Amino acid sequence: MRRLSVFSALVLGLVFARAGDEILTWTPLPDVPSSLGVAGPYTGFCDGNLVVAGGANFPLPVWETDKVWHDEVYVLSLQEEKAKWRTVGKLPRPLGYGTTVSLPQARGIVCIGGNDAERVFDDVFLLTFPEGNLQIAPLPSFPAPLVYSCSARHAGKIFVAGGQTGPGLETATNAVYSFDYPSENAAWKKESPFPGPARAFASLVSTIEGDSSVLYLIGGRRMNESGEVEFLSDVYRLGPDANWKRVADLPRPNAAGTAASIKGKIYVVAGADGSLFAKSDELKDDHPGFPKTVLVYDPVENEWSEAGEVPANQVTTEAVPWRGGFILPSGEVRPRVRTPKVWWVQPTK
């Protein structure tokens, strides 16, 4: 078996999803140091390191405690044999549920917005690790406080879509902003909003079609006209002409999910469909968790299909692109319950 640094002792060949000739293989990586795991961490790849920072969880027993936000910054070297997680510092404050974009050539991780128990922030900052030391540099603030949004690199810029400007879902927005970073004098620019209702907890995925970069905004949830939480299945594409267009809907609603582009197709490997949302307090520890069926979108056919199952549906975290696949770190597996598990997901023939 080919040696892959930290993975050489870990590869189990766990095959859980197939789409045409492609199979997604899930390889476990070392658990994050938080024994409970966290939801809403800032995640990314920088200088050979997988980064998991901040986030929130519920101390045990989870149904009798309040949510706690964290500020620890953990890194796992992906270039070392038998590497272990290290705690390298702290965020400026306990913080979570922002959104992140890793810069090209692993030059840093841009962290956007977030919240704590009391407020929503407009902070934007850059995480880097020169010579293995954590540095946090402030960047131009986001135009408004923002939490539960989604982001991706598109056409050389950072795009941020949707999210909430306050603690309640009624503050959700359909605004889209771009940030031409790391170019000199980068500033936030308001772009055309995406169609459809305002939402939070959506997914934003960048992919290449032909010679052009395109974006897909997927699902999310909103507060409808009756004041009820509605989980969404609509999907929109931002093409090279800078216009949004609705494409095929998901087979089921998906919010707080994780989606990634692999070889021209869009994989949704995590998310809540809302079917048990109103019963969480009733079910508590009997909650079965979120749907485990992988959904895959073929842009040529403009259709979604199912592609096997995942070992665990870890929502409210972000996919970190790496080696033609992505890494899925920590997250939430059922209401109030997080996981320290980390997976490397890669396509094979």
TIDOGU-98263 format. One record per residue (C-alpha): residue number from 1; chain; x, y, z. Coordinates in Angstrom, 2 decimals, decimal comma. Example, Ala and Ser with C-alpha at 12.3 -4.5 7.8 and 13.67 -1.06 7.14 Angstrom:
2
[r 1 A [12,30 -4,50 7,80]],
[r 2 A [13,67 -1,06 7,14]],
END
This chain:
349
[r 1 A [0,00 0,00 0,00]],
[r 2 A [1,31 3,46 -0,88]],
[r 3 A [2,54 5,38 2,16]],
[r 4 A [0,63 8,58 2,84]],
[r 5 A [2,40 10,17 5,83]],
[r 6 A [-0,01 10,29 8,75]],
[r 7 A [-2,37 7,89 7,02]],
[r 8 A [-0,02 4,95 6,57]],
[r 9 A [-1,16 3,26 9,77]],
[r 10 A [-4,78 4,32 9,41]],
[r 11 A [-6,02 3,38 5,96]],
[r 12 A [-8,85 0,88 6,34]],
[r 13 A [-10,26 1,03 2,83]],
[r 14 A [-13,71 1,93 4,08]],
[r 15 A [-15,87 2,24 0,95]],
[r 16 A [-19,26 3,81 1,48]],
[r 17 A [-20,30 5,73 -1,62]],
[r 18 A [-20,35 5,14 -5,36]],
[r 19 A [-21,26 7,47 -8,21]],
[r 20 A [-20,75 5,92 -11,63]],
[r 21 A [-17,15 4,72 -11,78]],
[r 22 A [-16,13 6,76 -8,73]],
[r 23 A [-16,02 5,31 -5,21]],
[r 24 A [-15,59 7,49 -2,13]],
[r 25 A [-13,24 5,89 0,36]],
[r 26 A [-13,44 7,11 3,96]],
[r 27 A [-10,19 6,92 5,92]],
[r 28 A [-10,20 7,74 9,65]],
[r 29 A [-7,65 10,27 10,90]],
[r 30 A [-6,72 10,95 14,54]],
[r 31 A [-9,61 12,33 16,60]],
[r 32 A [-9,50 16,03 17,47]],
[r 33 A [-8,22 16,59 21,03]],
[r 34 A [-11,63 17,65 22,32]],
[r 35 A [-13,14 14,40 23,63]],
[r 36 A [-16,66 15,65 22,89]],
[r 37 A [-15,83 17,23 19,55]],
[r 38 A [-17,17 20,60 18,42]],
[r 39 A [-19,72 21,94 15,97]],
[r 40 A [-19,13 25,09 13,98]],
[r 41 A [-15,31 25,09 14,15]],
[r 42 A [-13,09 27,18 11,89]],
[r 43 A [-11,38 24,63 9,67]],
[r 44 A [-8,85 24,69 6,88]],
[r 45 A [-5,46 23,71 5,53]],
[r 46 A [-2,33 25,82 6,05]],
[r 47 A [1,40 25,09 5,76]],
[r 48 A [0,86 21,34 5,78]],
[r 49 A [-1,49 21,48 8,74]],
[r 50 A [-5,14 20,59 9,13]],
[r 51 A [-6,61 23,24 11,44]],
[r 52 A [-9,64 23,01 13,74]],
[r 53 A [-10,26 26,11 15,85]],
[r 54 A [-13,02 27,23 18,19]],
[r 55 A [-16,53 25,85 17,83]],
[r 56 A [-19,04 24,86 20,48]],
[r 57 A [-20,42 21,83 22,30]],
[r 58 A [-22,59 20,77 25,22]],
[r 59 A [-20,83 19,37 28,32]],
[r 60 A [-22,11 16,05 29,63]],
[r 61 A [-24,90 15,31 30,29]],
[r 62 A [-25,80 17,17 27,11]],
[r 63 A [-29,52 17,54 27,82]],
[r 64 A [-28,88 19,19 31,16]],
[r 65 A [-26,22 21,75 30,21]],
[r 66 A [-25,90 24,96 28,20]],
[r 67 A [-23,82 25,29 25,05]],
[r 68 A [-20,18 26,27 25,62]],
[r 69 A [-18,02 28,08 23,04]],
[r 70 A [-14,28 27,37 22,76]],
[r 71 A [-11,14 29,22 21,65]],
[r 72 A [-8,52 26,47 21,30]],
[r 73 A [-6,66 26,16 17,98]],
[r 74 A [-5,63 22,59 17,12]],
[r 75 A [-3,38 21,51 14,23]],
[r 76 A [-2,55 18,12 12,76]],
[r 77 A [0,47 17,91 10,48]],
[r 78 A [-0,44 16,03 7,32]],
[r 79 A [3,23 15,70 6,39]],
[r 80 A [4,46 13,64 9,34]],
[r 81 A [4,34 9,94 10,11]],
[r 82 A [2,14 9,15 13,11]],
[r 83 A [1,45 12,83 13,67]],
[r 84 A [-0,61 13,93 16,63]],
[r 85 A [-2,83 16,92 17,18]],
[r 86 A [-1,19 19,90 18,88]],
[r 87 A [-2,74 22,86 20,64]],
[r 88 A [-0,94 25,88 19,18]],
[r 89 A [-2,82 28,80 20,70]],
[r 90 A [-6,20 30,44 21,09]],
[r 91 A [-8,59 32,55 19,04]],
[r 92 A [-9,13 36,16 20,16]],
[r 93 A [-12,22 34,94 22,02]],
[r 94 A [-14,34 31,77 22,29]],
[r 95 A [-16,03 31,73 18,90]],
[r 96 A [-17,81 29,43 16,47]],
[r 97 A [-20,19 29,02 13,54]],
[r 98 A [-18,29 31,35 11,23]],
[r 99 A [-17,16 30,26 7,79]],
[r 100 A [-13,67 29,68 6,41]],
[r 101 A [-11,73 29,61 3,14]],
[r 102 A [-8,22 28,18 2,77]],
[r 103 A [-5,98 30,28 0,55]],
[r 104 A [-4,16 28,83 -2,49]],
[r 105 A [-0,80 27,20 -1,85]],
[r 106 A [-1,85 26,69 1,78]],
[r 107 A [-0,88 30,26 2,65]],
[r 108 A [-3,48 30,75 5,37]],
[r 109 A [-7,08 30,39 6,44]],
[r 110 A [-9,53 33,29 6,21]],
[r 111 A [-12,12 33,13 9,03]],
[r 112 A [-15,32 35,12 8,58]],
[r 113 A [-17,93 36,06 11,20]],
[r 114 A [-19,19 33,79 13,96]],
[r 115 A [-20,87 34,09 17,31]],
[r 116 A [-20,70 33,31 21,00]],
[r 117 A [-23,45 32,97 23,58]],
[r 118 A [-24,17 36,71 23,53]],
[r 119 A [-23,61 38,23 20,10]],
[r 120 A [-22,87 37,81 16,39]],
[r 121 A [-19,58 39,24 15,09]],
[r 122 A [-18,40 40,89 11,88]],
[r 123 A [-14,76 39,96 12,53]],
[r 124 A [-12,60 38,63 9,72]],
[r 125 A [-9,11 37,33 10,46]],
[r 126 A [-6,31 35,32 8,90]],
[r 127 A [-4,77 32,26 10,57]],
[r 128 A [-1,20 31,41 9,53]],
[r 129 A [1,57 29,24 10,99]],
[r 130 A [5,00 30,69 10,14]],
[r 131 A [7,63 28,26 11,43]],
[r 132 A [4,89 26,36 13,22]],
[r 133 A [3,72 29,30 15,33]],
[r 134 A [0,14 30,52 15,26]],
[r 135 A [-0,42 34,06 14,05]],
[r 136 A [-3,82 35,77 13,84]],
[r 137 A [-4,03 38,91 11,72]],
[r 138 A [-7,17 41,07 11,41]],
[r 139 A [-8,62 41,63 7,94]],
[r 140 A [-11,30 44,12 6,80]],
[r 141 A [-14,49 43,45 8,75]],
[r 142 A [-17,46 41,89 7,04]],
[r 143 A [-20,13 44,48 6,07]],
[r 144 A [-22,49 43,15 8,77]],
[r 145 A [-22,39 40,71 11,68]],
[r 146 A [-22,72 37,22 10,23]],
[r 147 A [-23,15 33,65 11,45]],
[r 148 A [-24,23 30,32 9,90]],
[r 149 A [-23,18 31,49 6,43]],
[r 150 A [-21,25 29,61 3,73]],
[r 151 A [-18,22 30,47 1,62]],
[r 152 A [-16,00 29,28 -1,23]],
[r 153 A [-13,28 30,49 -3,58]],
[r 154 A [-14,67 31,46 -6,98]],
[r 155 A [-12,94 33,19 -9,89]],
[r 156 A [-9,95 33,99 -7,69]],
[r 157 A [-12,04 35,62 -4,95]],
[r 158 A [-13,67 34,61 -1,70]],
[r 159 A [-17,48 34,49 -1,94]],
[r 160 A [-19,77 34,48 1,11]],
[r 161 A [-23,50 33,78 0,82]],
[r 162 A [-26,50 33,81 3,14]],
[r 163 A [-26,31 33,39 6,88]],
[r 164 A [-27,84 35,31 9,77]],
[r 165 A [-27,03 38,85 10,85]],
[r 166 A [-28,45 38,24 14,32]],
[r 167 A [-29,11 35,37 16,72]],
[r 168 A [-32,51 34,44 15,22]],
[r 169 A [-33,29 32,73 11,92]],
[r 170 A [-35,62 35,61 11,05]],
[r 171 A [-32,44 37,66 10,36]],
[r 172 A [-31,36 35,33 7,55]],
[r 173 A [-30,25 36,99 4,32]],
[r 174 A [-29,78 36,13 0,64]],
[r 175 A [-26,90 38,60 0,29]],
[r 176 A [-23,71 37,59 -1,49]],
[r 177 A [-20,35 39,31 -1,01]],
[r 178 A [-16,94 38,83 -2,60]],
[r 179 A [-13,51 39,60 -1,17]],
[r 180 A [-10,57 39,92 -3,55]],
[r 181 A [-8,05 38,64 -1,04]],
[r 182 A [-5,04 38,37 -0,90]],
[r 183 A [-4,74 41,10 -3,53]],
[r 184 A [-3,54 44,46 -2,24]],
[r 185 A [-6,27 46,78 -0,86]],
[r 186 A [-8,84 43,97 -0,86]],
[r 187 A [-12,31 45,07 0,21]],
[r 188 A [-15,72 43,45 0,53]],
[r 189 A [-17,97 43,93 -2,49]],
[r 190 A [-21,69 43,26 -2,64]],
[r 191 A [-22,62 40,90 -5,48]],
[r 192 A [-25,98 39,91 -6,95]],
[r 193 A [-28,04 38,12 -4,29]],
[r 194 A [-28,96 34,51 -4,91]],
[r 195 A [-32,60 33,84 -5,92]],
[r 196 A [-35,07 32,14 -3,64]],
[r 197 A [-35,72 32,80 0,03]],
[r 198 A [-33,13 34,15 2,44]],
[r 199 A [-31,50 31,37 4,42]],
[r 200 A [-28,81 30,21 6,82]],
[r 201 A [-27,01 26,85 7,12]],
[r 202 A [-26,65 26,47 3,33]],
[r 203 A [-23,64 24,99 1,51]],
[r 204 A [-21,57 26,82 -1,10]],
[r 205 A [-19,38 24,79 -3,45]],
[r 206 A [-16,97 25,94 -6,13]],
[r 207 A [-16,18 23,72 -9,09]],
[r 208 A [-14,77 23,96 -12,61]],
[r 209 A [-17,00 23,41 -15,63]],
[r 210 A [-15,13 23,61 -18,90]],
[r 211 A [-12,65 26,44 -18,39]],
[r 212 A [-14,84 28,38 -15,96]],
[r 213 A [-15,29 28,53 -12,22]],
[r 214 A [-18,92 28,19 -11,08]],
[r 215 A [-20,64 28,19 -7,69]],
[r 216 A [-23,48 26,08 -6,34]],
[r 217 A [-25,60 27,23 -3,40]],
[r 218 A [-27,27 24,19 -1,85]],
[r 219 A [-30,19 23,96 0,57]],
[r 220 A [-30,18 25,56 4,00]],
[r 221 A [-33,04 26,54 6,25]],
[r 222 A [-35,20 29,62 6,74]],
[r 223 A [-38,06 30,93 8,80]],
[r 224 A [-41,18 30,87 6,61]],
[r 225 A [-44,13 33,23 6,53]],
[r 226 A [-45,83 31,31 9,36]],
[r 227 A [-42,83 31,71 11,62]],
[r 228 A [-41,84 28,05 11,30]],
[r 229 A [-38,40 26,68 10,49]],
[r 230 A [-38,35 25,29 6,94]],
[r 231 A [-35,58 23,06 5,61]],
[r 232 A [-34,78 23,76 1,96]],
[r 233 A [-33,95 21,61 -1,07]],
[r 234 A [-33,50 24,25 -3,79]],
[r 235 A [-30,12 24,66 -5,52]],
[r 236 A [-28,72 27,62 -7,48]],
[r 237 A [-25,76 27,96 -9,85]],
[r 238 A [-23,69 31,10 -10,33]],
[r 239 A [-22,15 30,85 -13,79]],
[r 240 A [-19,29 32,71 -15,46]],
[r 241 A [-21,83 35,28 -16,71]],
[r 242 A [-22,32 36,33 -13,03]],
[r 243 A [-25,99 35,31 -13,14]],
[r 244 A [-27,70 32,94 -10,74]],
[r 245 A [-29,87 30,16 -12,16]],
[r 246 A [-31,95 27,56 -10,37]],
[r 247 A [-30,95 23,98 -11,18]],
[r 248 A [-32,35 20,62 -10,10]],
[r 249 A [-33,56 20,45 -6,51]],
[r 250 A [-32,04 18,06 -4,00]],
[r 251 A [-33,96 14,78 -3,52]],
[r 252 A [-34,55 15,88 0,08]],
[r 253 A [-33,99 19,04 2,13]],
[r 254 A [-30,48 19,55 3,44]],
[r 255 A [-29,23 22,09 6,00]],
[r 256 A [-26,06 22,54 8,07]],
[r 257 A [-24,54 20,11 5,60]],
[r 258 A [-21,17 19,47 4,04]],
[r 259 A [-20,72 19,49 0,29]],
[r 260 A [-17,64 19,27 -1,93]],
[r 261 A [-16,66 19,11 -5,58]],
[r 262 A [-14,87 15,97 -6,73]],
[r 263 A [-13,93 15,54 -10,39]],
[r 264 A [-16,65 17,83 -11,66]],
[r 265 A [-19,50 16,45 -9,55]],
[r 266 A [-20,99 17,84 -6,34]],
[r 267 A [-21,17 15,48 -3,37]],
[r 268 A [-23,39 16,22 -0,37]],
[r 269 A [-22,06 13,97 2,38]],
[r 270 A [-23,74 15,47 5,45]],
[r 271 A [-26,80 17,47 6,45]],
[r 272 A [-30,07 17,50 8,34]],
[r 273 A [-33,32 17,04 6,42]],
[r 274 A [-35,53 18,49 9,16]],
[r 275 A [-37,72 15,40 9,46]],
[r 276 A [-37,09 15,12 13,22]],
[r 277 A [-36,31 18,77 13,92]],
[r 278 A [-39,47 19,35 15,98]],
[r 279 A [-38,98 16,14 17,95]],
[r 280 A [-35,42 16,68 19,19]],
[r 281 A [-36,42 17,58 22,74]],
[r 282 A [-38,79 14,61 22,86]],
[r 283 A [-36,36 12,05 21,42]],
[r 284 A [-33,19 13,28 23,16]],
[r 285 A [-30,75 10,34 23,29]],
[r 286 A [-33,09 8,21 21,17]],
[r 287 A [-32,58 10,52 18,19]],
[r 288 A [-31,20 8,32 15,35]],
[r 289 A [-28,98 11,04 13,90]],
[r 290 A [-29,12 12,61 10,47]],
[r 291 A [-29,57 10,88 7,08]],
[r 292 A [-26,46 8,98 5,99]],
[r 293 A [-27,17 8,66 2,27]],
[r 294 A [-24,72 10,54 0,04]],
[r 295 A [-26,25 12,73 -2,67]],
[r 296 A [-24,34 13,50 -5,87]],
[r 297 A [-25,11 16,08 -8,55]],
[r 298 A [-24,12 15,65 -12,19]],
[r 299 A [-24,03 19,12 -13,82]],
[r 300 A [-24,05 17,65 -17,33]],
[r 301 A [-27,33 15,82 -16,73]],
[r 302 A [-28,62 18,38 -14,20]],
[r 303 A [-29,77 15,64 -11,89]],
[r 304 A [-29,16 14,30 -8,39]],
[r 305 A [-28,74 10,67 -7,43]],
[r 306 A [-27,98 8,67 -4,32]],
[r 307 A [-24,50 7,21 -3,88]],
[r 308 A [-24,28 4,91 -0,89]],
[r 309 A [-23,91 5,79 2,77]],
[r 310 A [-21,42 7,56 5,01]],
[r 311 A [-20,10 6,05 8,26]],
[r 312 A [-21,47 9,05 10,16]],
[r 313 A [-23,35 12,17 9,14]],
[r 314 A [-21,34 15,00 10,71]],
[r 315 A [-23,22 18,27 10,24]],
[r 316 A [-22,25 21,86 11,06]],
[r 317 A [-18,65 21,53 9,93]],
[r 318 A [-16,87 22,31 6,66]],
[r 319 A [-15,08 20,18 4,10]],
[r 320 A [-11,37 20,93 3,81]],
[r 321 A [-10,13 20,18 0,25]],
[r 322 A [-7,05 17,97 0,20]],
[r 323 A [-5,36 15,67 -2,34]],
[r 324 A [-8,27 15,52 -4,76]],
[r 325 A [-10,77 14,80 -1,97]],
[r 326 A [-11,57 16,50 1,30]],
[r 327 A [-11,26 16,16 5,06]],
[r 328 A [-14,36 16,21 7,27]],
[r 329 A [-13,39 17,28 10,82]],
[r 330 A [-15,58 16,87 13,92]],
[r 331 A [-19,14 18,29 13,81]],
[r 332 A [-22,53 17,27 15,17]],
[r 333 A [-23,99 13,75 14,79]],
[r 334 A [-27,36 14,35 16,48]],
[r 335 A [-28,91 17,24 18,41]],
[r 336 A [-26,50 18,46 21,13]],
[r 337 A [-24,05 15,60 20,47]],
[r 338 A [-20,72 16,30 18,74]],
[r 339 A [-18,02 13,89 17,62]],
[r 340 A [-14,22 14,12 17,69]],
[r 341 A [-14,01 11,90 14,57]],
[r 342 A [-12,10 13,12 11,52]],
[r 343 A [-12,32 11,54 8,05]],
[r 344 A [-10,37 11,86 4,84]],
[r 345 A [-12,69 11,28 1,90]],
[r 346 A [-11,11 10,51 -1,47]],
[r 347 A [-12,33 9,22 -4,83]],
[r 348 A [-10,98 5,99 -6,31]],
[r 349 A [-11,88 4,04 -9,42]],
END
